[in-house]
Amino acid sequence: MEVKIRQMSHDVGVVLPAALGLTVGDRYERHQMDNTLVLTPVHQELFANPADWVGFRDSIS
């Protein structure tokens, strides 16, 4: 898929098609390998909030 670099205020950016299923506010890390840019989603720590897991063990046993 080809995209175009655009001027956005004092920065530059890329507009990504809605078909990718991205949501405003999603966070991505940018990696650069030679002349290739790679975006990978930032996932929150799975066990960061212990309250999310209350009752989980009982629900699967």
PQR file with spaces between the fields and no chain letter, atoms N, CA, C, O and H, PARSE charges and radii, in Angstrom:
ATOM       1  N    MET     1       0.850   -1.162    0.000 -0.4000 1.5000
ATOM       2  CA   MET     1       0.000    0.000    0.000 -0.0000 2.0000
ATOM       3  C    MET     1       0.902    1.234    0.000  0.5500 1.7000
ATOM       4  O    MET     1       1.835    1.330    0.797 -0.5500 1.4000
ATOM       5  N    GLU     2       0.628    2.136   -0.862 -0.4000 1.5000
ATOM       6  CA   GLU     2       1.413    3.361   -0.941 -0.0000 2.0000
ATOM       7  C    GLU     2       0.689    4.462   -0.187  0.5500 1.7000
ATOM       8  O    GLU     2      -0.519    4.639   -0.343 -0.5500 1.4000
ATOM       9  H    GLU     2      -0.130    2.058   -1.510  0.4000 1.0000
ATOM      10  N    VAL     3       1.426    5.202    0.632 -0.4000 1.5000
ATOM      11  CA   VAL     3       0.881    6.363    1.336 -0.0000 2.0000
ATOM      12  C    VAL     3       1.793    7.549    1.058  0.5500 1.7000
ATOM      13  O    VAL     3       2.929    7.386    0.612 -0.5500 1.4000
ATOM      14  H    VAL     3       2.408    5.059    0.759  0.4000 1.0000
ATOM      15  N    LYS     4       1.280    8.734    1.326 -0.4000 1.5000
ATOM      16  CA   LYS     4       2.026    9.950    1.016 -0.0000 2.0000
ATOM      17  C    LYS     4       2.357   10.690    2.316  0.5500 1.7000
ATOM      18  O    LYS     4       1.501   10.826    3.190 -0.5500 1.4000
ATOM      19  H    LYS     4       0.358    8.866    1.688  0.4000 1.0000
ATOM      20  N    ILE     5       3.588   11.161    2.440 -0.4000 1.5000
ATOM      21  CA   ILE     5       3.990   11.982    3.576 -0.0000 2.0000
ATOM      22  C    ILE     5       3.335   13.353    3.405  0.5500 1.7000
ATOM      23  O    ILE     5       3.397   13.951    2.331 -0.5500 1.4000
ATOM      24  H    ILE     5       4.283   11.050    1.730  0.4000 1.0000
ATOM      25  N    ARG     6       2.705   13.844    4.481 -0.4000 1.5000
ATOM      26  CA   ARG     6       2.012   15.133    4.422 -0.0000 2.0000
ATOM      27  C    ARG     6       2.525   16.060    5.516  0.5500 1.7000
ATOM      28  O    ARG     6       2.997   15.613    6.562 -0.5500 1.4000
ATOM      29  H    ARG     6       2.655   13.358    5.353  0.4000 1.0000
ATOM      30  N    GLN     7       2.424   17.348    5.257 -0.4000 1.5000
ATOM      31  CA   GLN     7       2.764   18.351    6.262 -0.0000 2.0000
ATOM      32  C    GLN     7       1.620   18.426    7.268  0.5500 1.7000
ATOM      33  O    GLN     7       0.460   18.557    6.876 -0.5500 1.4000
ATOM      34  H    GLN     7       2.040   17.711    4.408  0.4000 1.0000
ATOM      35  N    MET     8       1.933   18.345    8.556 -0.4000 1.5000
ATOM      36  CA   MET     8       0.935   18.443    9.619 -0.0000 2.0000
ATOM      37  C    MET     8       1.475   19.417   10.655  0.5500 1.7000
ATOM      38  O    MET     8       2.253   19.042   11.533 -0.5500 1.4000
ATOM      39  H    MET     8       2.875   18.239    8.874  0.4000 1.0000
ATOM      40  N    SER     9       1.056   20.666   10.542 -0.4000 1.5000
ATOM      41  CA   SER     9       1.557   21.730   11.409 -0.0000 2.0000
ATOM      42  C    SER     9       3.071   21.835   11.231  0.5500 1.7000
ATOM      43  O    SER     9       3.541   22.099   10.125 -0.5500 1.4000
ATOM      44  H    SER     9       0.425   20.970    9.829  0.4000 1.0000
ATOM      45  N    HIS    10       3.844   21.632   12.305 -0.4000 1.5000
ATOM      46  CA   HIS    10       5.303   21.726   12.203 -0.0000 2.0000
ATOM      47  C    HIS    10       5.946   20.357   12.028  0.5500 1.7000
ATOM      48  O    HIS    10       7.172   20.246   12.037 -0.5500 1.4000
ATOM      49  H    HIS    10       3.462   21.418   13.204  0.4000 1.0000
ATOM      50  N    ASP    11       5.137   19.315   11.868 -0.4000 1.5000
ATOM      51  CA   ASP    11       5.626   17.948   11.713 -0.0000 2.0000
ATOM      52  C    ASP    11       5.201   17.413   10.359  0.5500 1.7000
ATOM      53  O    ASP    11       4.527   18.098    9.590 -0.5500 1.4000
ATOM      54  H    ASP    11       4.141   19.406   11.860  0.4000 1.0000
ATOM      55  N    VAL    12       5.598   16.189   10.078 -0.4000 1.5000
ATOM      56  CA   VAL    12       5.097   15.477    8.908 -0.0000 2.0000
ATOM      57  C    VAL    12       4.421   14.208    9.401  0.5500 1.7000
ATOM      58  O    VAL    12       4.740   13.707   10.479 -0.5500 1.4000
ATOM      59  H    VAL    12       6.145   15.633   10.703  0.4000 1.0000
ATOM      60  N    GLY    13       3.493   13.692    8.617 -0.4000 1.5000
ATOM      61  CA   GLY    13       2.778   12.495    9.031 -0.0000 2.0000
ATOM      62  C    GLY    13       2.256   11.731    7.835  0.5500 1.7000
ATOM      63  O    GLY    13       2.410   12.144    6.686 -0.5500 1.4000
ATOM      64  H    GLY    13       3.233   14.100    7.741  0.4000 1.0000
ATOM      65  N    VAL    14       1.637   10.610    8.138 -0.4000 1.5000
ATOM      66  CA   VAL    14       1.064    9.735    7.122 -0.0000 2.0000
ATOM      67  C    VAL    14      -0.387    9.480    7.497  0.5500 1.7000
ATOM      68  O    VAL    14      -0.685    9.190    8.655 -0.5500 1.4000
ATOM      69  H    VAL    14       1.512   10.275    9.071  0.4000 1.0000
ATOM      70  N    VAL    15      -1.287    9.585    6.537 -0.4000 1.5000
ATOM      71  CA   VAL    15      -2.687    9.245    6.757 -0.0000 2.0000
ATOM      72  C    VAL    15      -2.856    7.784    6.370  0.5500 1.7000
ATOM      73  O    VAL    15      -2.542    7.393    5.246 -0.5500 1.4000
ATOM      74  H    VAL    15      -1.045    9.821    5.596  0.4000 1.0000
ATOM      75  N    LEU    16      -3.359    6.973    7.311 -0.4000 1.5000
ATOM      76  CA   LEU    16      -3.537    5.542    7.068 -0.0000 2.0000
ATOM      77  C    LEU    16      -5.006    5.252    6.786  0.5500 1.7000
ATOM      78  O    LEU    16      -5.876    5.837    7.432 -0.5500 1.4000
ATOM      79  H    LEU    16      -3.615    7.291    8.224  0.4000 1.0000
ATOM      80  N    PRO    17      -5.304    4.372    5.848 -0.5600 1.5000
ATOM      81  CA   PRO    17      -6.685    4.066    5.477  0.2800 2.0000
ATOM      82  C    PRO    17      -7.475    3.452    6.636  0.5500 1.7000
ATOM      83  O    PRO    17      -6.939    2.666    7.418 -0.5500 1.4000
ATOM      84  N    ALA    18      -8.750    3.817    6.735 -0.4000 1.5000
ATOM      85  CA   ALA    18      -9.635    3.283    7.775 -0.0000 2.0000
ATOM      86  C    ALA    18      -9.755    1.768    7.678  0.5500 1.7000
ATOM      87  O    ALA    18     -10.036    1.105    8.676 -0.5500 1.4000
ATOM      88  H    ALA    18      -9.186    4.455    6.100  0.4000 1.0000
ATOM      89  N    ALA    19      -9.545    1.217    6.491 -0.4000 1.5000
ATOM      90  CA   ALA    19      -9.655   -0.232    6.294 -0.0000 2.0000
ATOM      91  C    ALA    19      -8.669   -1.013    7.161  0.5500 1.7000
ATOM      92  O    ALA    19      -8.837   -2.217    7.350 -0.5500 1.4000
ATOM      93  H    ALA    19      -9.317    1.757    5.680  0.4000 1.0000
ATOM      94  N    LEU    20      -7.643   -0.344    7.689 -0.4000 1.5000
ATOM      95  CA   LEU    20      -6.689   -1.025    8.564 -0.0000 2.0000
ATOM      96  C    LEU    20      -7.278   -1.298    9.943  0.5500 1.7000
ATOM      97  O    LEU    20      -6.705   -2.059   10.722 -0.5500 1.4000
ATOM      98  H    LEU    20      -7.507    0.635    7.535  0.4000 1.0000
ATOM      99  N    GLY    21      -8.422   -0.681   10.251 -0.4000 1.5000
ATOM     100  CA   GLY    21      -9.085   -0.937   11.526 -0.0000 2.0000
ATOM     101  C    GLY    21      -8.417   -0.266   12.714  0.5500 1.7000
ATOM     102  O    GLY    21      -8.563   -0.733   13.844 -0.5500 1.4000
ATOM     103  H    GLY    21      -8.888   -0.062    9.619  0.4000 1.0000
ATOM     104  N    LEU    22      -7.698    0.806   12.487 -0.4000 1.5000
ATOM     105  CA   LEU    22      -7.027    1.514   13.572 -0.0000 2.0000
ATOM     106  C    LEU    22      -8.015    2.442   14.267  0.5500 1.7000
ATOM     107  O    LEU    22      -9.005    2.864   13.669 -0.5500 1.4000
ATOM     108  H    LEU    22      -7.580    1.185   11.569  0.4000 1.0000
ATOM     109  N    THR    23      -7.747    2.756   15.520 -0.4000 1.5000
ATOM     110  CA   THR    23      -8.603    3.636   16.303 -0.0000 2.0000
ATOM     111  C    THR    23      -7.787    4.839   16.752  0.5500 1.7000
ATOM     112  O    THR    23      -6.622    4.706   17.128 -0.5500 1.4000
ATOM     113  H    THR    23      -6.943    2.414   16.006  0.4000 1.0000
ATOM     114  N    VAL    24      -8.407    6.013   16.708 -0.4000 1.5000
ATOM     115  CA   VAL    24      -7.729    7.213   17.193 -0.0000 2.0000
ATOM     116  C    VAL    24      -7.311    6.980   18.638  0.5500 1.7000
ATOM     117  O    VAL    24      -8.121    6.552   19.461 -0.5500 1.4000
ATOM     118  H    VAL    24      -9.353    6.121   16.402  0.4000 1.0000
ATOM     119  N    GLY    25      -6.076    7.255   18.943 -0.4000 1.5000
ATOM     120  CA   GLY    25      -5.560    7.052   20.295 -0.0000 2.0000
ATOM     121  C    GLY    25      -4.770    5.765   20.454  0.5500 1.7000
ATOM     122  O    GLY    25      -4.064    5.600   21.449 -0.5500 1.4000
ATOM     123  H    GLY    25      -5.418    7.603   18.275  0.4000 1.0000
ATOM     124  N    ASP    26      -4.873    4.840   19.488 -0.4000 1.5000
ATOM     125  CA   ASP    26      -4.045    3.629   19.540 -0.0000 2.0000
ATOM     126  C    ASP    26      -2.584    4.051   19.591  0.5500 1.7000
ATOM     127  O    ASP    26      -2.190    5.048   18.986 -0.5500 1.4000
ATOM     128  H    ASP    26      -5.446    4.974   18.680  0.4000 1.0000
ATOM     129  N    ARG    27      -1.795    3.283   20.316 -0.4000 1.5000
ATOM     130  CA   ARG    27      -0.377    3.619   20.454 -0.0000 2.0000
ATOM     131  C    ARG    27       0.478    2.585   19.728  0.5500 1.7000
ATOM     132  O    ARG    27       0.226    1.383   19.800 -0.5500 1.4000
ATOM     133  H    ARG    27      -2.116    2.474   20.808  0.4000 1.0000
ATOM     134  N    TYR    28       1.487    3.082   19.032 -0.4000 1.5000
ATOM     135  CA   TYR    28       2.401    2.229   18.275 -0.0000 2.0000
ATOM     136  C    TYR    28       3.831    2.661   18.535  0.5500 1.7000
ATOM     137  O    TYR    28       4.108    3.841   18.749 -0.5500 1.4000
ATOM     138  H    TYR    28       1.692    4.059   18.973  0.4000 1.0000
ATOM     139  N    GLU    29       4.733    1.700   18.513 -0.4000 1.5000
ATOM     140  CA   GLU    29       6.158    1.999   18.565 -0.0000 2.0000
ATOM     141  C    GLU    29       6.682    1.994   17.139  0.5500 1.7000
ATOM     142  O    GLU    29       6.294    1.165   16.316 -0.5500 1.4000
ATOM     143  H    GLU    29       4.508    0.741   18.338  0.4000 1.0000
ATOM     144  N    ARG    30       7.574    2.940   16.865 -0.4000 1.5000
ATOM     145  CA   ARG    30       8.172    3.019   15.540 -0.0000 2.0000
ATOM     146  C    ARG    30       9.566    2.415   15.597  0.5500 1.7000
ATOM     147  O    ARG    30      10.375    2.750   16.463 -0.5500 1.4000
ATOM     148  H    ARG    30       7.890    3.613   17.533  0.4000 1.0000
ATOM     149  N    HIS    31       9.824    1.526   14.666 -0.4000 1.5000
ATOM     150  CA   HIS    31      11.142    0.912   14.531 -0.0000 2.0000
ATOM     151  C    HIS    31      11.636    1.225   13.127  0.5500 1.7000
ATOM     152  O    HIS    31      10.852    1.264   12.179 -0.5500 1.4000
ATOM     153  H    HIS    31       9.167    1.254   13.963  0.4000 1.0000
ATOM     154  N    GLN    32      12.924    1.445   13.003 -0.4000 1.5000
ATOM     155  CA   GLN    32      13.487    1.704   11.682 -0.0000 2.0000
ATOM     156  C    GLN    32      14.578    0.692   11.398  0.5500 1.7000
ATOM     157  O    GLN    32      15.506    0.515   12.187 -0.5500 1.4000
ATOM     158  H    GLN    32      13.560    1.413   13.774  0.4000 1.0000
ATOM     159  N    MET    33      14.450    0.030   10.254 -0.4000 1.5000
ATOM     160  CA   MET    33      15.443   -0.928    9.793 -0.0000 2.0000
ATOM     161  C    MET    33      15.911   -0.465    8.422  0.5500 1.7000
ATOM     162  O    MET    33      15.207   -0.622    7.425 -0.5500 1.4000
ATOM     163  H    MET    33      13.696    0.175    9.613  0.4000 1.0000
ATOM     164  N    ASP    34      17.096    0.101    8.387 -0.4000 1.5000
ATOM     165  CA   ASP    34      17.620    0.721    7.171 -0.0000 2.0000
ATOM     166  C    ASP    34      16.632    1.784    6.703  0.5500 1.7000
ATOM     167  O    ASP    34      16.402    2.757    7.421 -0.5500 1.4000
ATOM     168  H    ASP    34      17.668    0.228    9.197  0.4000 1.0000
ATOM     169  N    ASN    35      16.047    1.627    5.529 -0.4000 1.5000
ATOM     170  CA   ASN    35      15.102    2.631    5.033 -0.0000 2.0000
ATOM     171  C    ASN    35      13.650    2.179    5.174  0.5500 1.7000
ATOM     172  O    ASN    35      12.773    2.696    4.483 -0.5500 1.4000
ATOM     173  H    ASN    35      16.235    0.837    4.945  0.4000 1.0000
ATOM     174  N    THR    36      13.390    1.218    6.063 -0.4000 1.5000
ATOM     175  CA   THR    36      12.044    0.694    6.272 -0.0000 2.0000
ATOM     176  C    THR    36      11.543    1.081    7.656  0.5500 1.7000
ATOM     177  O    THR    36      12.235    0.872    8.653 -0.5500 1.4000
ATOM     178  H    THR    36      14.103    0.797    6.624  0.4000 1.0000
ATOM     179  N    LEU    37      10.338    1.647    7.717 -0.4000 1.5000
ATOM     180  CA   LEU    37       9.703    1.972    8.992 -0.0000 2.0000
ATOM     181  C    LEU    37       8.697    0.880    9.327  0.5500 1.7000
ATOM     182  O    LEU    37       7.931    0.447    8.466 -0.5500 1.4000
ATOM     183  H    LEU    37       9.776    1.817    6.907  0.4000 1.0000
ATOM     184  N    VAL    38       8.702    0.441   10.571 -0.4000 1.5000
ATOM     185  CA   VAL    38       7.781   -0.599   11.031 -0.0000 2.0000
ATOM     186  C    VAL    38       7.058   -0.071   12.258  0.5500 1.7000
ATOM     187  O    VAL    38       7.695    0.429   13.185 -0.5500 1.4000
ATOM     188  H    VAL    38       9.324    0.793   11.270  0.4000 1.0000
ATOM     189  N    LEU    39       5.728   -0.176   12.276 -0.4000 1.5000
ATOM     190  CA   LEU    39       4.931    0.208   13.440 -0.0000 2.0000
ATOM     191  C    LEU    39       4.432   -1.051   14.122  0.5500 1.7000
ATOM     192  O    LEU    39       3.865   -1.930   13.473 -0.5500 1.4000
ATOM     193  H    LEU    39       5.210   -0.582   11.523  0.4000 1.0000
ATOM     194  N    THR    40       4.644   -1.143   15.438 -0.4000 1.5000
ATOM     195  CA   THR    40       4.136   -2.287   16.198 -0.0000 2.0000
ATOM     196  C    THR    40       3.263   -1.759   17.325  0.5500 1.7000
ATOM     197  O    THR    40       3.616   -0.775   17.975 -0.5500 1.4000
ATOM     198  H    THR    40       5.105   -0.430   15.965  0.4000 1.0000
ATOM     199  N    PRO    41       2.114   -2.410   17.566 -0.5600 1.5000
ATOM     200  CA   PRO    41       1.214   -1.926   18.610  0.2800 2.0000
ATOM     201  C    PRO    41       1.856   -2.014   19.990  0.5500 1.7000
ATOM     202  O    PRO    41       2.607   -2.944   20.286 -0.5500 1.4000
ATOM     203  N    VAL    42       1.544   -1.029   20.825 -0.4000 1.5000
ATOM     204  CA   VAL    42       1.991   -1.032   22.217 -0.0000 2.0000
ATOM     205  C    VAL    42       0.893   -1.709   23.023  0.5500 1.7000
ATOM     206  O    VAL    42      -0.250   -1.254   23.027 -0.5500 1.4000
ATOM     207  H    VAL    42       0.934   -0.274   20.584  0.4000 1.0000
ATOM     208  N    HIS    43       1.239   -2.790   23.702 -0.4000 1.5000
ATOM     209  CA   HIS    43       0.276   -3.507   24.536 -0.0000 2.0000
ATOM     210  C    HIS    43       0.554   -3.172   25.985  0.5500 1.7000
ATOM     211  O    HIS    43       1.704   -3.164   26.424 -0.5500 1.4000
ATOM     212  H    HIS    43       2.168   -3.160   23.699  0.4000 1.0000
ATOM     213  N    GLN    44      -0.513   -2.895   26.728 -0.4000 1.5000
ATOM     214  CA   GLN    44      -0.300   -2.639   28.151 -0.0000 2.0000
ATOM     215  C    GLN    44       0.079   -3.939   28.829  0.5500 1.7000
ATOM     216  O    GLN    44      -0.259   -5.021   28.349 -0.5500 1.4000
ATOM     217  H    GLN    44      -1.447   -2.902   26.371  0.4000 1.0000
ATOM     218  N    GLU    45       0.766   -3.834   29.923 -0.4000 1.5000
ATOM     219  CA   GLU    45       1.191   -5.000   30.689 -0.0000 2.0000
ATOM     220  C    GLU    45      -0.046   -5.805   31.092  0.5500 1.7000
ATOM     221  O    GLU    45      -0.953   -5.271   31.730 -0.5500 1.4000
ATOM     222  H    GLU    45       1.040   -2.955   30.313  0.4000 1.0000
ATOM     223  N    LEU    46      -0.083   -7.075   30.726 -0.4000 1.5000
ATOM     224  CA   LEU    46      -1.234   -7.941   30.955 -0.0000 2.0000
ATOM     225  C    LEU    46      -1.633   -8.008   32.420  0.5500 1.7000
ATOM     226  O    LEU    46      -2.823   -8.047   32.731 -0.5500 1.4000
ATOM     227  H    LEU    46       0.654   -7.509   30.207  0.4000 1.0000
ATOM     228  N    PHE    47      -0.669   -8.022   33.321 -0.4000 1.5000
ATOM     229  CA   PHE    47      -0.966   -8.183   34.744 -0.0000 2.0000
ATOM     230  C    PHE    47      -0.827   -6.874   35.518  0.5500 1.7000
ATOM     231  O    PHE    47      -0.646   -6.902   36.736 -0.5500 1.4000
ATOM     232  H    PHE    47       0.298   -7.990   33.068  0.4000 1.0000
ATOM     233  N    ALA    48      -0.909   -5.740   34.845 -0.4000 1.5000
ATOM     234  CA   ALA    48      -0.698   -4.446   35.490 -0.0000 2.0000
ATOM     235  C    ALA    48      -1.761   -4.135   36.540  0.5500 1.7000
ATOM     236  O    ALA    48      -1.463   -3.473   37.534 -0.5500 1.4000
ATOM     237  H    ALA    48      -1.056   -5.718   33.856  0.4000 1.0000
ATOM     238  N    ASN    49      -2.985   -4.597   36.340 -0.4000 1.5000
ATOM     239  CA   ASN    49      -4.071   -4.293   37.267 -0.0000 2.0000
ATOM     240  C    ASN    49      -4.610   -5.595   37.855  0.5500 1.7000
ATOM     241  O    ASN    49      -5.426   -6.259   37.215 -0.5500 1.4000
ATOM     242  H    ASN    49      -3.226   -5.135   35.532  0.4000 1.0000
ATOM     243  N    PRO    50      -4.177   -5.976   39.057 -0.5600 1.5000
ATOM     244  CA   PRO    50      -4.610   -7.237   39.667  0.2800 2.0000
ATOM     245  C    PRO    50      -6.129   -7.349   39.804  0.5500 1.7000
ATOM     246  O    PRO    50      -6.669   -8.455   39.792 -0.5500 1.4000
ATOM     247  N    ALA    51      -6.817   -6.225   39.931 -0.4000 1.5000
ATOM     248  CA   ALA    51      -8.277   -6.263   40.077 -0.0000 2.0000
ATOM     249  C    ALA    51      -8.950   -6.863   38.843  0.5500 1.7000
ATOM     250  O    ALA    51     -10.051   -7.405   38.945 -0.5500 1.4000
ATOM     251  H    ALA    51      -6.378   -5.326   39.941  0.4000 1.0000
ATOM     252  N    ASP    52      -8.306   -6.772   37.684 -0.4000 1.5000
ATOM     253  CA   ASP    52      -8.873   -7.351   36.458 -0.0000 2.0000
ATOM     254  C    ASP    52      -8.949   -8.872   36.535  0.5500 1.7000
ATOM     255  O    ASP    52      -9.706   -9.492   35.788 -0.5500 1.4000
ATOM     256  H    ASP    52      -7.412   -6.332   37.601  0.4000 1.0000
ATOM     257  N    TRP    53      -8.179   -9.471   37.423 -0.4000 1.5000
ATOM     258  CA   TRP    53      -8.073  -10.924   37.489 -0.0000 2.0000
ATOM     259  C    TRP    53      -8.865  -11.540   38.644  0.5500 1.7000
ATOM     260  O    TRP    53      -8.881  -12.761   38.799 -0.5500 1.4000
ATOM     261  H    TRP    53      -7.564   -8.967   38.030  0.4000 1.0000
ATOM     262  N    VAL    54      -9.518  -10.707   39.452 -0.4000 1.5000
ATOM     263  CA   VAL    54     -10.299  -11.225   40.579 -0.0000 2.0000
ATOM     264  C    VAL    54     -11.399  -12.130   40.035  0.5500 1.7000
ATOM     265  O    VAL    54     -12.178  -11.715   39.177 -0.5500 1.4000
ATOM     266  H    VAL    54      -9.505   -9.715   39.327  0.4000 1.0000
ATOM     267  N    GLY    55     -11.464  -13.349   40.525 -0.4000 1.5000
ATOM     268  CA   GLY    55     -12.485  -14.305   40.111 -0.0000 2.0000
ATOM     269  C    GLY    55     -12.153  -15.084   38.857  0.5500 1.7000
ATOM     270  O    GLY    55     -12.907  -15.982   38.482 -0.5500 1.4000
ATOM     271  H    GLY    55     -10.831  -13.686   41.222  0.4000 1.0000
ATOM     272  N    PHE    56     -11.063  -14.775   38.202 -0.4000 1.5000
ATOM     273  CA   PHE    56     -10.728  -15.459   36.955 -0.0000 2.0000
ATOM     274  C    PHE    56     -10.502  -16.948   37.174  0.5500 1.7000
ATOM     275  O    PHE    56     -11.028  -17.773   36.427 -0.5500 1.4000
ATOM     276  H    PHE    56     -10.451  -14.046   38.506  0.4000 1.0000
ATOM     277  N    ARG    57      -9.728  -17.296   38.190 -0.4000 1.5000
ATOM     278  CA   ARG    57      -9.434  -18.710   38.451 -0.0000 2.0000
ATOM     279  C    ARG    57     -10.727  -19.497   38.658  0.5500 1.7000
ATOM     280  O    ARG    57     -10.877  -20.596   38.124 -0.5500 1.4000
ATOM     281  H    ARG    57      -9.300  -16.627   38.797  0.4000 1.0000
ATOM     282  N    ASP    58     -11.658  -18.940   39.430 -0.4000 1.5000
ATOM     283  CA   ASP    58     -12.934  -19.627   39.669 -0.0000 2.0000
ATOM     284  C    ASP    58     -13.748  -19.763   38.386  0.5500 1.7000
ATOM     285  O    ASP    58     -14.489  -20.732   38.221 -0.5500 1.4000
ATOM     286  H    ASP    58     -11.536  -18.047   39.864  0.4000 1.0000
ATOM     287  N    SER    59     -13.614  -18.800   37.480 -0.4000 1.5000
ATOM     288  CA   SER    59     -14.418  -18.834   36.259 -0.0000 2.0000
ATOM     289  C    SER    59     -13.961  -19.910   35.282  0.5500 1.7000
ATOM     290  O    SER    59     -14.720  -20.283   34.388 -0.5500 1.4000
ATOM     291  H    SER    59     -13.012  -18.013   37.614  0.4000 1.0000
ATOM     292  N    ILE    60     -12.743  -20.415   35.432 -0.4000 1.5000
ATOM     293  CA   ILE    60     -12.254  -21.424   34.488 -0.0000 2.0000
ATOM     294  C    ILE    60     -12.118  -22.805   35.112  0.5500 1.7000
ATOM     295  O    ILE    60     -11.669  -23.742   34.453 -0.5500 1.4000
ATOM     296  H    ILE    60     -12.126  -20.112   36.159  0.4000 1.0000
ATOM     297  N    SER    61     -12.499  -22.938   36.374 -0.4000 1.5000
ATOM     298  CA   SER    61     -12.364  -24.260   37.000 -0.0000 2.0000
ATOM     299  C    SER    61     -13.707  -24.843   37.352  0.5500 1.7000
ATOM     300  O    SER    61     -13.779  -25.950   37.887 -0.5500 1.4000
ATOM     301  H    SER    61     -12.863  -22.177   36.910  0.4000 1.0000
